[in-house]
């Protein structure tokens, strides 16, 4: 039980940092678009990466980490630039805060969710490398409880911000408000892009 609580608190402290993935989940909640699906994908992805880090960390060496991080950073920058461009391109399009279940839109949301999750090196640094390194000396049973605790924190966090955003969207059904929200999202993603670019420069 103690290791479950430790995993929960450790996972929650890591995931509370605001990043591109969290902003995307909040945006989907505000739009009321496939919230459950987005939260589920993020949570299950974290579950996979958490246990990958906990049980396979000893297979990773410091030699490979900078190379993996560089590749992921480059892919993330490309992904973020495309996301920012699409936001700017659709800036004057009115946002409809309604659930839309069209297949193409659902596929697009799934791909974006996977992109914000698996192309983000900070997701790996938090789940695979940090949690894996932190728990490397735990006993096997302690690793299980630690991973379960961290996974519970992830599920709780994503579903909480997703559905809280949906609740507050009732007060944001206004075209001008959504213009300001989109501007904030564009600016935030732009600064994240600069931050990731700084990481690449620091590697070399």
C-alpha positions in Angstrom: 0.0 0.0 0.0 2.9 2.4 0.9 4.4 1.8 -2.6 1.1 2.4 -4.3 0.8 5.7 -2.5 4.4 6.6 -3.3 3.7 5.8 -7.0 0.5 7.8 -7.0 2.2 10.9 -5.4 5.3 10.6 -7.6 3.2 10.2 -10.8 0.9 13.0 -9.9 3.8 15.4 -9.2 5.2 14.7 -12.6 2.0 14.9 -14.6 0.9 18.2 -13.0 3.4 20.1 -15.1 1.5 21.8 -17.9 2.6 20.6 -21.3 1.3 20.3 -24.9 -0.5 17.0 -24.1 -2.4 18.4 -21.2 -3.4 21.6 -23.2 -4.7 19.3 -26.0 -6.8 17.3 -23.5 -8.2 20.5 -22.0 -9.0 21.9 -25.5 -10.9 18.7 -26.4 -12.8 19.0 -23.1 -13.8 22.6 -23.9 -15.0 21.6 -27.3 -16.8 18.5 -26.0 -15.1 16.4 -28.7 -14.3 12.8 -28.0 -13.3 13.5 -24.4 -13.5 10.0 -23.1 -11.5 8.6 -26.0 -8.8 11.3 -25.7 -8.5 10.8 -21.9 -8.5 7.0 -22.3 -5.7 7.0 -24.9 -3.6 9.3 -22.8 -4.1 7.2 -19.7 -3.5 3.8 -21.3 -0.4 5.3 -23.1 0.9 6.4 -19.7 0.2 3.0 -18.2 2.2 1.3 -21.0 5.1 3.7 -20.7 5.1 3.6 -16.8 5.5 -0.2 -16.7 7.9 -0.1 -19.6 10.1 2.2 -17.6 9.7 0.3 -14.3 10.5 -3.2 -15.7 12.8 -2.4 -18.7 14.9 0.5 -17.3 18.0 -1.6 -16.8 18.1 -2.3 -20.6 18.6 1.4 -21.3 22.0 3.0 -21.1 23.0 6.6 -20.9 24.6 6.2 -24.3 21.2 5.8 -26.1 19.2 8.4 -24.2 20.5 11.6 -25.9 20.0 10.1 -29.3 16.5 8.9 -28.6 15.7 12.4 -27.1 17.1 14.2 -30.1 15.0 12.2 -32.6 11.8 12.7 -30.5 12.5 16.4 -30.1 12.9 16.8 -33.9 9.6 14.9 -34.5 7.8 16.9 -31.9 8.9 20.2 -33.4 7.6 19.1 -36.8 4.3 18.0 -35.2 4.0 21.2 -33.2 4.7 23.4 -36.2 2.0 21.6 -38.2 -0.4 21.9 -35.2 0.2 25.7 -34.9 -0.2 26.1 -38.7 -3.5 24.3 -38.7 -4.7 26.5 -35.8 -3.7 29.7 -37.5 -5.2 28.5 -40.8 -8.6 27.9 -39.1 -8.4 31.0 -36.9 -11.5 32.6 -38.4 -13.5 29.4 -38.4 -16.2 29.5 -35.8 -15.8 26.7 -33.2 -18.9 24.7 -32.6 -19.0 23.3 -29.1 -20.9 20.2 -29.9 -20.1 16.5 -30.0 -19.3 15.4 -33.5 -18.9 11.7 -34.1 -17.9 11.7 -37.8 -15.4 9.0 -38.6 -12.8 11.4 -40.1 -12.9 13.8 -37.1 -12.5 10.9 -34.7 -9.6 9.5 -36.6 -8.0 13.0 -36.6 -8.5 13.3 -32.9 -6.9 9.9 -32.2 -3.9 10.7 -34.4 -3.4 14.1 -32.7 -3.7 12.4 -29.2 -1.1 9.8 -30.1 1.1 12.5 -31.6 1.0 14.7 -28.4 1.7 11.5 -26.4 4.3 9.5 -28.2 6.2 12.3 -30.0 6.7 14.1 -26.7 10.1 13.3 -25.2 9.0 14.7 -21.8 6.4 12.0 -21.6 9.3 9.4 -21.9 11.5 11.3 -19.5 8.7 11.4 -16.8 7.4 7.9 -17.3 10.1 5.7 -18.7 13.3 7.3 -17.5 12.4 9.0 -14.2 9.9 6.5 -12.8 12.1 3.6 -14.1 15.2 5.0 -12.5 13.4 5.9 -9.3 12.1 2.4 -8.9 15.1 0.4 -10.2 16.1 -0.9 -6.8 12.6 -1.9 -5.7 11.5 -5.5 -5.3 9.3 -6.9 -8.1 6.1 -6.7 -6.0 7.0 -3.2 -4.9 7.5 -2.3 -8.6 4.0 -3.5 -9.4 2.4 -1.5 -6.6 4.5 1.6 -7.5 3.4 1.3 -11.1 -0.3 0.8 -10.2 -0.1 4.0 -8.0 1.5 6.1 -10.8 -1.1 4.7 -13.3 -4.0 5.6 -11.0 -2.6 9.2 -10.8 -2.5 9.4 -14.6 -6.0 8.1 -15.1 -7.4 10.4 -12.5 -5.6 13.4 -13.8 -6.5 13.1 -17.5 -10.2 12.3 -16.9 -10.4 15.1 -14.3 -9.0 17.8 -16.6 -10.9 16.5 -19.6 -14.3 16.5 -17.9 -13.7 19.6 -15.8 -13.0 21.4 -19.1 -16.2 20.0 -20.5 -18.1 21.4 -17.5 -16.6 24.9 -17.9 -17.2 24.9 -21.7 -20.9 25.8 -21.0 -19.6 29.2 -20.0 -17.5 29.6 -23.2 -20.0 29.1 -25.9 -19.0 32.4 -27.5 -17.1 33.0 -30.8 -14.9 35.8 -29.3 -14.0 33.8 -26.3 -12.8 30.9 -28.5 -10.7 33.3 -30.5 -8.9 34.3 -27.3 -8.6 30.6 -26.3 -7.1 29.7 -29.7 -4.6 32.6 -29.5 -3.5 31.3 -26.0 -3.1 27.8 -27.4 -1.1 29.0 -30.4 1.2 31.1 -28.1 1.6 28.3 -25.7 2.5 25.8 -28.4 4.9 28.3 -29.9 6.8 28.7 -26.6 6.8 24.9 -26.2 8.4 24.7 -29.7 11.1 27.2 -28.7 11.7 25.2 -25.5 12.1 21.9 -27.4 14.4 23.7 -29.8 16.5 24.8 -26.9 16.7 21.2 -25.7 18.1 20.2 -29.1 20.7 23.0 -29.0 21.7 21.9 -25.4 22.2 18.3 -26.5 24.9 19.5 -29.0 
